[in-house]
Every structure is written in C-alpha cells, then in structure tokens.
Amino acid sequence: MSDALMMSLDVGYRALVIGASGGIGKALADQLAEDGNCEKIVRLSRRADGLDVTDEASVQRVAEGLGRQEFDIILCATGALTIGGVGPEKSIKQISAEAMMAQFALNAVGPALVLKYFAPLLARRRRAIMAFLSARVGSIGDNALGGWISYRASKAALNQIVHTAAIEIARTAPASTIVAIHPGTVKTELSEAFAAGHQRFEPSDAAQRILTTLDGLQSRDTGRFFAYDGTTIPW
C-alpha cells in the first residue's frame, strides 16, 4: 500500500470527522489533512467541541454551528465497547438493562442523530461519502461465537440505521454513498483488553485502509456494510 493518500473526490474537497479525538478518528483526520486534494478538514469531538452524540441538543448545536458548509466526505468515528467500566457480556446471565441502554445510546442512537443533523451538510450535486464505524461482530450472518450481546446488537442496529438512511438520502442526493465500515482490530484503548490472539493494525494503517476502501466506492454501493479491505460483510 502506498504511503501517499490521494482521494479521488473533486480537487479541493472538504472533509469532516466526528470523533476526531479518538484513536481511529484522529488517524482518519490526520490522513485526510495530508491529502493534497483536501481543501479543508474539520475535526469535531466531545473533548474539543463538547459534541456528545448521546445528547441531541449537543449534536444539533454543533451541526448548526457549521452553518451552510458542504462536505464531500463525513466520517463518524464514535463508539465504545466498554462504557462506564462495563465491558461486553460473556453470558446471557450478565445482561444489564442499564448497560445495554448505554451501548445503544452511544453506538446506535448517537450515529442516528449524526445522520439527522449532519447528513444535510453532504454535498448534493457531486459525489459525496458518509461513513460510520461499525464492527464485524454486529453482523448477524457472521456471528458463530455468541456473547457480547449488547455491543453486537447496538452495532447491528447501527447497520440497519445506515442502510435505511441511505435509501432516503439517495432520493435527494443520488451521487452520495452512505455506508457502515468495519475498521479491523486497531491498536486503541477500545480493543486493548480484548486483543489477545488477534492481529491489530496501527491507527494510521487502519485509517489508510478505510479511506482507500471508501474512495473505491460509488453511489451504487450506498447502504452497504464493508470491511476495511473492501470486502462486503453479511448483515
């Protein structure tokens, strides 16, 4: 893989990364910032901008603060596997209503709110991409191990949200591509406690793989679920 990223969006494209203070989000923003074709990169995060995707008023405030700007690529890199010190369940007996609701709030409802308030900022008259970090474990068809019920279910919900929204957005922005993407296992705090026996990518490598895959997608791919290497993941 080349070290140089050059997105094939129009020269002078504008990019927005939500969750830009996290391991993958920061790497994605850094990669885009280094692309000579990128005219502007906007980085948003809870840490820097007070953007809390679990708070609708917060999402609305930050989105409206961008005015009428248009973006050619919007990436949502929010999400968590462990929330409030509670990690994924190993057994049905470990299900907690509170923990499950927290997973859905951050991993499913949050991205839905991002779609509601940020999708209108996508460029309408030219090719545009909006992508949400999902996870292979959110695939129902690929699940042969069980466990992690709350996290799996929240990511499966995210995939349905993305697929459904893509159908609607295509009616007014037919050149757009809205997808869910699995980043692989990346060396971040999210995966640290669960990485034994798994190959992990450096965030910069993962970001380049993700962006290369996204750059190869067309409007006919909208509403689908991809892995970082461009392969399709079953729902």
C-alpha positions as CSV (number, residue, x, y, z in Angstrom):
1,M,0.0,0.0,0.0
2,S,1.3,3.4,-0.9
3,D,2.1,5.8,1.9
4,A,0.6,8.6,0.0
5,L,-3.2,9.0,0.2
6,M,-4.9,10.8,-2.7
7,M,-8.7,10.7,-2.5
8,S,-10.3,10.7,-6.0
9,L,-13.0,13.2,-4.8
10,D,-13.0,16.5,-6.6
11,V,-9.8,18.5,-6.1
12,G,-10.4,20.9,-3.2
13,Y,-12.8,18.5,-1.4
14,R,-13.9,19.3,2.1
15,A,-13.9,16.7,4.9
16,L,-15.5,16.4,8.4
17,V,-14.5,13.9,11.0
18,I,-16.8,13.3,14.0
19,G,-15.0,11.7,17.0
20,A,-11.6,13.1,15.9
21,S,-10.0,12.8,19.3
22,G,-10.2,9.0,19.4
23,G,-7.6,6.7,18.1
24,I,-9.2,5.9,14.7
25,G,-10.9,9.2,14.3
26,K,-7.7,11.2,14.8
27,A,-5.8,8.9,12.4
28,L,-8.5,9.4,9.8
29,A,-8.4,13.2,10.2
30,D,-4.6,13.2,10.0
31,Q,-4.6,11.2,6.8
32,L,-7.2,13.4,5.2
33,A,-5.2,16.5,6.3
34,E,-2.2,15.2,4.5
35,D,-4.0,14.6,1.2
36,G,-3.1,17.3,-1.3
37,N,-6.6,17.3,-2.7
38,C,-8.2,18.1,0.6
39,E,-9.1,21.8,0.8
40,K,-10.4,21.8,4.4
41,I,-10.6,19.3,7.3
42,V,-13.0,19.9,10.2
43,R,-12.4,17.9,13.3
44,L,-15.1,17.5,15.9
45,S,-15.1,15.7,19.2
46,R,-16.6,15.7,22.7
47,R,-13.2,16.6,24.1
48,A,-12.6,19.7,21.9
49,D,-16.1,20.8,20.9
50,G,-18.5,19.4,23.5
51,L,-20.1,17.2,20.9
52,D,-21.9,14.4,22.8
53,V,-23.6,12.2,20.3
54,T,-25.9,10.8,23.1
55,D,-27.3,14.3,23.6
56,E,-29.5,15.5,20.8
57,A,-29.2,19.2,21.7
58,S,-25.4,18.9,21.6
59,V,-25.4,17.3,18.2
60,Q,-27.9,19.9,16.8
61,R,-25.8,22.8,18.3
62,V,-22.6,21.7,16.8
63,A,-24.1,20.9,13.4
64,E,-25.9,24.2,13.2
65,G,-22.7,25.9,14.2
66,L,-21.2,24.8,10.8
67,G,-23.7,26.9,9.0
68,R,-24.4,26.1,5.4
69,Q,-21.0,24.5,4.7
70,E,-21.0,21.5,2.4
71,F,-18.7,18.5,2.8
72,D,-17.6,15.8,0.3
73,I,-16.7,13.3,3.0
74,I,-18.2,12.9,6.5
75,L,-16.8,10.3,8.8
76,C,-18.4,9.3,12.1
77,A,-15.8,7.5,14.3
78,T,-17.7,7.5,17.6
79,G,-18.5,4.4,19.6
80,A,-17.3,2.3,22.5
81,L,-17.1,-1.3,23.6
82,T,-16.7,-0.7,27.3
83,I,-18.9,2.1,28.8
84,G,-18.8,3.2,32.4
85,G,-16.4,0.4,33.2
86,V,-18.8,-2.3,32.0
87,G,-17.4,-4.4,29.2
88,P,-19.1,-6.9,26.9
89,E,-21.1,-9.8,28.4
90,K,-19.7,-13.3,28.2
91,S,-23.1,-14.8,29.1
92,I,-26.8,-14.1,28.9
93,K,-26.8,-14.0,32.7
94,Q,-24.6,-10.9,32.6
95,I,-27.1,-8.8,30.7
96,S,-27.9,-5.5,32.4
97,A,-30.7,-3.2,31.1
98,E,-28.7,-0.1,32.1
99,A,-25.5,-1.3,30.3
100,M,-27.4,-2.3,27.2
101,M,-29.2,1.0,27.0
102,A,-25.8,2.8,27.3
103,Q,-24.5,0.7,24.4
104,F,-27.5,1.6,22.2
105,A,-27.3,5.2,23.2
106,L,-23.7,5.6,22.1
107,N,-23.4,3.1,19.3
108,A,-26.8,3.3,17.6
109,V,-28.8,6.3,18.7
110,G,-25.8,8.6,18.5
111,P,-25.0,7.8,14.9
112,A,-28.7,8.2,14.1
113,L,-28.6,11.7,15.5
114,V,-25.4,12.4,13.5
115,L,-27.3,11.4,10.3
116,K,-30.2,13.6,11.3
117,Y,-28.2,16.7,11.7
118,F,-25.0,16.2,9.6
119,A,-26.3,14.4,6.5
120,P,-27.8,17.7,5.3
121,L,-24.2,19.1,5.1
122,L,-23.3,16.5,2.5
123,A,-22.6,17.9,-1.0
124,R,-25.7,17.3,-3.1
125,R,-24.6,18.0,-6.7
126,R,-21.4,15.9,-6.7
127,R,-20.0,12.6,-5.4
128,A,-20.1,12.5,-1.6
129,I,-19.3,9.9,1.1
130,M,-20.7,9.5,4.6
131,A,-19.3,6.5,6.6
132,F,-19.9,5.2,10.1
133,L,-17.5,3.0,12.0
134,S,-19.3,-0.3,12.7
135,A,-17.9,-3.7,13.7
136,R,-17.9,-7.1,12.2
137,V,-19.4,-8.5,15.4
138,G,-22.5,-6.5,14.5
139,S,-23.1,-8.9,11.6
140,I,-25.9,-11.4,12.4
141,G,-24.9,-13.6,9.5
142,D,-21.2,-13.7,10.5
143,N,-21.9,-14.5,14.2
144,A,-20.9,-18.0,15.1
145,L,-19.4,-17.4,18.6
146,G,-22.2,-15.7,20.5
147,G,-21.5,-13.4,23.5
148,W,-21.2,-9.7,23.6
149,I,-25.0,-9.3,23.2
150,S,-25.4,-5.6,23.9
151,Y,-22.4,-4.5,21.8
152,R,-23.3,-6.8,18.9
153,A,-27.0,-5.7,19.0
154,S,-26.1,-2.0,19.1
155,K,-23.8,-2.3,16.1
156,A,-26.5,-4.4,14.2
157,A,-28.9,-1.5,15.0
158,L,-26.3,0.9,13.6
159,N,-26.1,-1.1,10.4
160,Q,-29.8,-1.0,10.0
161,I,-29.9,2.7,10.6
162,V,-27.2,3.3,8.0
163,H,-28.9,1.1,5.4
164,T,-32.3,2.7,5.9
165,A,-31.0,6.3,5.9
166,A,-29.0,5.6,2.7
167,I,-32.3,4.7,0.9
168,E,-33.8,8.0,1.9
169,I,-30.7,10.2,1.2
170,A,-30.3,8.7,-2.3
171,R,-33.7,10.3,-3.3
172,T,-32.3,13.8,-2.9
173,A,-28.6,13.2,-3.2
174,P,-28.2,10.3,-5.8
175,A,-24.4,10.8,-6.1
176,S,-24.0,10.1,-2.3
177,T,-22.6,6.9,-0.7
178,I,-23.7,6.2,2.8
179,V,-22.0,3.1,4.4
180,A,-21.1,1.3,7.6
181,I,-17.5,0.1,7.7
182,H,-15.6,-2.3,9.9
183,P,-12.1,-0.9,10.7
184,G,-10.5,-4.2,11.7
185,T,-8.9,-4.7,15.1
186,V,-6.9,-1.5,15.8
187,K,-4.4,-0.7,18.5
188,T,-6.7,1.6,20.5
189,E,-8.0,1.7,24.1
190,L,-11.2,0.1,22.9
191,S,-9.5,-3.1,21.8
192,E,-6.7,-3.3,24.4
193,A,-8.4,-5.7,26.8
194,F,-9.8,-8.0,24.1
195,A,-6.9,-8.2,21.7
196,A,-5.2,-11.4,22.8
197,G,-4.6,-13.7,19.7
198,H,-5.8,-11.0,17.2
199,Q,-3.7,-9.1,14.7
200,R,-4.0,-5.4,15.4
201,F,-3.4,-2.5,13.0
202,E,-1.8,0.7,13.9
203,P,-4.4,3.5,13.7
204,S,-2.6,5.1,10.8
205,D,-2.6,1.9,8.8
206,A,-6.3,1.3,9.7
207,A,-7.2,4.8,8.6
208,Q,-5.4,4.4,5.3
209,R,-7.1,1.1,4.6
210,I,-10.5,2.6,5.5
211,L,-10.0,5.6,3.3
212,T,-8.7,3.6,0.4
213,T,-11.8,1.4,0.6
214,L,-14.2,4.4,0.8
215,D,-12.5,6.0,-2.1
216,G,-13.2,3.0,-4.3
217,L,-17.0,3.1,-3.6
218,Q,-19.6,4.5,-5.8
219,S,-23.2,5.6,-5.3
220,R,-24.4,2.0,-6.2
221,D,-22.6,0.8,-3.0
222,T,-24.7,3.0,-0.8
223,G,-26.4,1.4,2.2
224,R,-23.9,-1.5,2.4
225,F,-21.6,-2.9,5.1
226,F,-17.9,-3.1,4.2
227,A,-14.7,-4.2,5.9
228,Y,-11.5,-2.1,5.8
229,D,-10.2,-4.3,2.9
230,G,-13.2,-3.6,0.6
231,T,-14.9,-6.9,1.2
232,T,-18.6,-7.0,1.9
233,I,-19.8,-8.2,5.3
234,P,-23.1,-10.0,5.6
235,W,-25.9,-8.4,7.5
